[in-house]
Amino acid sequence: MSTVADADTRKSWPPAVPPEPTYVEDRLNHWAEANPDGEAMTYLGRTWTWAQLHDRVHRVACALRELGVARGDVVGFLDKNHPACVEVSMAAGSIGAANAIVNWRMAGDEIDYVVNDSGAKVLFVGTELMPTVEAIRDRLPNVEKVIRVTPDGAEGDEYEALVASATPCEDGPDVVEDDVCLILYSSGTTGRPKGVMLTHRNMVQHTINAHDGWEFLPGDKSLVAMPLFHVGGSSYVLFGIHDGIPSVMTREPDAGSLAGAILAGANCTFLVPAVLAQVLQAGPDAIKLFSALRSYTYGASPMPPPLLRAAMEAWPTTDFMQVYGLTEVSGVATHLLPEEHRSAAAEGHPERLLSAGRAIPGYELRIVDPGTGADLPTGEAGEIWMRTPQLMKGYLNKPEATAEVITDDGWFRTGDVGHLDADGFLYVSDRLKDMIISGGENIYSPEVERVLSEHPAVLEVAIVGVPDDRWGESVKAFVAVREGASVAPEELIDYARERLAHYKCPKSVEIVPALPRNPTGKVLKRELRAPYWEGRERQV
């Protein structure tokens, strides 16, 4: 199972072509042989070499076995970002088990549900989250042991004691590529979250297929700031490990932590657009500091065009890349590469900056009529379907839900609406459940949001459908304005009407301090819609 460099490869660094991995920990095993003393991971002032990180992972694997964890079992991890989470994921995977990473922002009853649904036998918990777990401990019957993890490895850290007392184990000989190694829970915007089961094959194929645009150069350091409970964190951290370059991990993606990581040499990262907006508003010092980033990949939520233009102007030498994907496909499905960002306007295709780019290698894309399942012609909007070796094994404990989204011939129904242009660029319009139908006309909220976001007073905007006795639904805008600016709702409605067909324009505008977002930066439109649909038959 492990891949080890031969003697000739070890004579030079870096090897020209490292062996292709099969399992998630294979590249870690390789770099521990090829570059044992090289920097692998830095976190809160602590740094581990490739040999040290490899040793820790295999010690944790042995400790899990001693705790009774075997192939097919699940362990859980509940904490803010911590390298221990990556170690547990790799250790569990190496013996055929899976790590279920729990969203630490959840409330106690939500954590209760996720931990029980995952079937975790061992639960690793950050000390900050221990009061929450202690309050629900009697409701976690499957958890045989809780292990405390401190942020800094301080005295009394039960995880560090576990690592120190264990003997490194070899990888499990019976592990296969299709064993589940990671379970990530969906955001649960329409009900209880679903556990997405991702296999070694899924994760390795994602790392290889999505690699274009994420190539690291000598001296680069990867900034890992996205939450590890999100696919954007747990998939992204594997790129640095795959390429054998150092990673700097932050506990949270707050301004101070990001600045510290950049000052520590991190120059490549993946973050949500909301972080960019915060940096640009923070003033010249922050903008200058972030100019040290050689590459900035964004995704998980749409990038407003004015924000993207401002970022590209502020950091002309930074490579910008957009990615679109879903947890169910291990992360990235399409990407708009750096050269495509630069050439969009230069070659007369400024609209491409609004696209999600083109499919990464190993992907098949279709645009399908959601009612009939028939393929739609180029340029026509429909549901985005995709087929890829990155596709999840299924939803944990939910075969019916799995069958609803995966066809018999392996196509995944994303629930997203979009269209492809003649050159294969994908334009994501909306979620099917977010599409507004007013008087029989389909209205895609991002189109309206893009127009309103161009107004100089608008900081951010969300468009939702609200009940309308005449038209079924009408368009409502929630708008947060820029600091020091003001705008009347009527002015925004008039602004939209000058630029859009009237049926697409908001009939009402509500000015709000900020839009509600989940931990990964996605706007919670369900929360915005809910008061208006309360007591009605429609599910929002």
N, C-alpha and C positions, 0 to 999 in steps of 0.2 A: 504493500500500500504506500509506503513512504518512498519519496524520490530523493536520491542522494547523488550529488555531483561526483563524477569520477576524478581521478588524480589529475588528469590533464586540465580539466575545467578549473580545479582549485588553484592552479598556478597563476591565473590571471583574474583580475576583477575589473568590471563585472563580466561574467561569462557572456559570450556572444548570443547564444540561444539557450536559456535555461530550459530544462525539460518541461513539457506540458503537464500541468497538474490534472489529477483525477478527483482528488478529495480536497476539502477546504483547507486542510492543514499541510498539504504537500509542499507548497512554496515556502512555508515557514520552515519545514524540515530541510528544504534545499538550502535556504540562506544560512541556516545554522551551521551547515557544512561548508558552504562556499565563502561566507563572510562572517564568521562567528563573533568577531569583536566589533562589527559595525553597529552603529546606532539603529535600533529598531523602533522604539516607542518612548516618547517623553510625556509625562503627565504630572502636573502639580509639583514640578521640581525634581521628580524621580525619572531616571532614564534606564532602560533595559537594552542590552545588546540582543542580537539575533540568537546567540547561544543561550542567553539567560531566558529570553522569552520562550524559546523551544523547551528548555528544561522545565519552566513553570507549567506550561501547557501539559506536558506529559506527567508531571507530578499531580496536577489536578485530575487527570484521567485516572491515575491510580487511586487517588482519594475517592473519586466517584465510585469506582468498582468496589472499594472497601465499604462504602456506604450502601451497597446493594444495587447500584444503578447498572443496568445491563442494556444490551442492544434492544431497541424499541421503547425504552423508557424515556421519561422527560424530566428535566430539571428546570427550575425557574430562576430568573434574575430580575430583581426589583431594585433599581437604584438609578441615579443620574449617570451620565456617561462616566465610564470607568474601564481601564484596560482589563480588569478582572472579568468583565462581561465578555470580551473578545476571547480571553483565555478559556472561560467556561464553555463558550460556543465551540471552540476548536477541540477542547478536551472531550466534551460530550460527543461531538461528531466522530472523533477518532475511535470511540468504542461503540459506535452505532446508535448512540442516544441523541436526543435533541434538546436544545436550550430554548425555552419559551421566555422571551424578553417582555416584561410587563411594563406598560406605560406608567411611569411613576407619578404622572399628574392625575391619575384616576382617583376617585373617591374610594373609601373603604369597601362599599358594597360592590363596586365595579371590580376592584382588585380581587375580592372574594370570588366573583364569578369567573374571572379569567384564570386564576390559579387553579380553581377546581375543574374548570373545563379542560385545561391543559393536562391535568393529571400529574402535575409535578410532584416527584417524591422528595426532592431536596430543593429548598428555596434559599437563594443567596439574597440578602437584604442589606441595603445601605443603612448605616446607623441613623441617618435622618428620617428614614422611612419606617424604622422599627416601631414607633408608637402606633402607627396605622396597622401594622401586622399584628402587634400584640392585642389590639382591640378586636381583631377578627380571628385570632388564632384558633379559637374553638370551632370556627366554621371552615377550617381547612383540614378535613380528616385525612386526606391523602398525603399531606406533607409530613414526612417522617422526621425531618431535621431542618432547622432554620440556622443559617450560618451568617453571622454579621460581617459586613465589609465596611471598613472606615475609608474616607476619601484619601487619606495620606499614609495608610499603612501603620498607623500609630499603635502603641502598645495596647494589647487587648484585642487586636484585629483577628477575629476567628478565621477569616479567610487566609491571611498570611500564615497563621499557625498551621492551618491545614496544608498549605503548600510546603512549608518547611519540614513537616513531619512525614511527608509522603515520599515514596521512591518512584522515580520516573518509570512509566509503563510503556510498553510497545503498543503500536496501533492494533486494534482488534482485527484478527485475521478473517473474520466472517462478515466484515462490513462491506456493503455494496454501494454503488453510486446512487442508487435510488432509495437509500435509507434517508429518512427525514433527519436533518441536522439543525434546523432552525424553525421556530414557530413564532410568527409575528401576527399580532392581532390588528384587524382592520379598525378603522376609526369608529365604527358603529353608529354612523349618522342616521341610519334608518332602523335602529334596533340594537340588540346585543351585538358586541363585536364578534367577528368570526376569526378563528385561528387559521392562518394561512400556513400550510405545511410546505416548506421548501427543502429540497434534497441537495445532496452534494453535487449531483449533476446540474441542478438548477443554478446553484451559486457559482460553480466553476464556469459554466457556460456563460453566465452573465458577465463575469470578470473578463473573460476572453472576448466575447462579442461586443461589449460596450467599451472596449479599451481605446478605440480610436478617439482622438481628441483629449484623452487623459494620459498621454505618454509623458513620463517624467524624464527630466534631464539630470545629468550629474550635478549634485549640489542641491537639488530640489528637496523640499520637505512638504509632506501632505498635512494639511490642517483638517482634522476630524472633529467637527463641531455639531453636525446634525445628530439628533437623538438616536441612540442605538436601538431603541424600540421601534424606530421607523426604518423602512427598507433603505431610505437614503443614507442612514448612518451605518447600518450593518453591512450593506453592500459596498458602500464607498470605502470603508476601512480596508477592504480586501485588495483594493487597487495598489496601495502602498506596499502591502505584504507581497502581492504578486510580483511587483517590480523590484522589490528589495530596497526600497528607499525609506528613510525615517518618517515616522508619523508623529505629529504633535496633537494630542487629544485634549480638548477642553471639557470641563465638567458640564457647562452649559454654554449656549451660543450668545452670551451677553457681551456687551461692548468691551469691558475690561479684559475678559478672557480671550477674546479674539485679538485684541491689541497685543496682549502678552505673547500669544502664540506667534503672531507676525514678527514681533521683536525677537522671538527665539529662532527665527529663520524660516517659519512656515510660509510658503509662497504659492501653494496650489490648494484650492478648496472647493467645496460644494455647499451652497447655502440657499435658503429661500430668498425670493426677491425682497421681502420685507426688511431683511438685514441691510441690503443695499440702500434702501430708502432711508433707513436710520443713519447710515454712515454719511450719506450725502447731506442730510440735514444737520449733522453734528458739527459742521464747520471745516475750515481749511486744514486744521491739524489732523483730523481724522481722515480726510480725503488724501492728504499727503502720505499718511501711514499706510493706508490701504493700496496706495500705488505700488507698494512692494510686491503685491500679488502678481505673479506671472500669469496665472490662469484662475478664472472665476467661473465655475459652473453653477447654473441656477436651475431650479425646477421645483416641483411639488405644488406650485401655484403659479398662475399666469403673471408675466412681467408686463406691467403697464408700459405702453410705447414711450411716453415721455420719460419715464424712469430709465428705461434701457438707453435711450438717446443721451440722457444726462450722464449715465455711468460710462458709456463709451467715449464721451467727450472728456470726462474727468480723468479717465485712465486709458489714454490712447494706445499704450503699449501692452495693456492686459489682454490676454486671450479670453473672450467670452464664449461660453458654450451653453446652450439650453438643452435640457433633457426632459422627455415626457415618458411616463411609465406608470406602473402600478405594482403594489405589493405582490399581487398574484403572478406577476411575471418576473419576480426577483429584483425589480427596479426598472432599469432603462429599457425602453422599446424603440424610441426614436431620438435623434439628436440633431441639433443645428450647430454645425461645427464652427470653430473660430473663423476659418477662412470664409465661410458662408455668411457670417455676421459682417465681415469687412467688405465682402463683394456685393452684398444685397443692394446697396444704393449705387455703388460704383458701376454695376452692370445693369442698372435699370430695373431691379427687382426689389424695391423697398418693402413690398408686401411680404417678402420672405422672412423679415424680422418678426412678423406676426405668426409665423408657422412654428411647428414643433420640430421642423427638420425632416430628415428622411430615416427610414427604418435602418437599424443597426444590422450587421451581418447576422444571418441565421434567423431572420424574421420574415414572415409572410403577413401582409396587411390586406384587409378587404374592407370596403364600405358597403354596408348591408341595410336593406330596408328592414327595420326592426319588426314590422308586422308580417312580412312575407318571407324574409330570409333571402330574398333575391339580391344579387349584386347590383349596385347602382353605378351609373356612368361617371366618368371623371368630372369633378367639379360639383357633383350633387351630394348634399349632406345626408348622412345616415349614421347608423351605429358602427363604431370601429370594432372590427374583429381582428384577432391576431393569432398566429400559430407559431410556436417557438419551443425549443428544448428548455427554455427558461421557465416554462409554465409550471405552476405549483402542482404538487401531487393531489391537492384538494383542500377543502375546508375541514378542519379537525372535527370529528363527531357530527358532521353535517353532510351526509351523502346527497340529500335532496337539494341542498343549496349548491353543492358542487355540480350536480347534474343540470341545474338551471343555467349555469354560466359556461360549461364546457360541453361542446357538441360531441357526438359519437366519433367524429373524425378529427377531434383534437383542436377545434377552433374555440378560442376564448372570447366570450361576449363581454366587452369592457364596460358597457353601460354609458360610454362616452359618445357624443355626437361629433362628427367631423367630416371633412372631405379631403380628397387627394387632388393635387393639380397634375398637369401633364408631365411634370418632371419628378413626380413622386414625393413632393413636399406635403406633409400632413398638416392640416389646419384643424385644431380641436375647437369645436364651437361651444359645447356645453355638456353637462350630464343630462341623460335622458330625463331623469326625475326633476332637473332644474329647468328644462325647456318650458317656456311660457307659451300657451296656446290662447290667443285672444281673437275672438270672432273667427275662428277657424284658421288663423294665420300662426305659423310657427315663428316664435321670436327667441333668438339666442342671446342670452344675457351678456356674454363677452363682447358682442358687437356694440351694444349700447354702452357698456362699461368703457370700452376703448374710446368712444366719442367723448363721453363726459370727463374722462381722465385727462383730456387735452385742455380742459378749461383751466386757466391759470390759478384759480382759487382752490381747485380740487386736489386733495392729497390722495385719497383713495375712495373707491365707489363700489357698491355691490347692488346688482339688479335682481329683483325677485318678482314673482307673480303673486298677486293678492286677489281675493275674490271680487268679482264684478258682476252684478246682477244682470247686466245687459250683454256683456261680452264673454262671460265665463271667468276670465282673468284679465287683469290690467297690470301694466308695468309700474313698479314702484322702485325708486332709487333711494338708497341709504348712502349718504355722503359725509365724509370727514374732510374738513377744509385745512389748508396749510396754516401754519402758525402765523398770526398777524393778518390773515386774510378773512374776508367775509363775502358771502354771496347769498342772494335770496333764492328760495326754491323756484320761483317763477322765472328767474333769470336762467337757471339751469334747464328748465323745461323748454324755454325759447331757444336756448343754445342747441339743444338736441334736435329740435324741430327744423332748424336751419340746415341740419346735416344728415338727417335720417327721415325715412318715411314716417308719417305721423303715427301709424299704428304701432311702430316700434318704440316710440318715445314714452318716457315716464309720464303718467298722469298725476303722480304725486312724488314729492321729494322730501325726505326727512334728513335734517342735518344732525349728525351724531358725533360724539367726541372721538370715537374710534370704532372700527369694525370688529366684531367678535371673531377670534381665530382659535384654531386648535393648536397644540404644541408644535406642529410642523409648519405653521403659517397659513394653512388653508382657512379661508373665510367660512364661517359657520352659517351658511344661508338658511339652514333649517331653523336656527334660533331666530333669525330675522323674520321668517315666514310664519312661524308657529302661532303668534298671537292673533294673526288675521284669519287663520284656518281653524282655530279652536272651535270644537263643536260641529264641524262640518265633516262630511263623509270622506273628503279627499285626505290622503296621507301625504304630509309634507316632508 
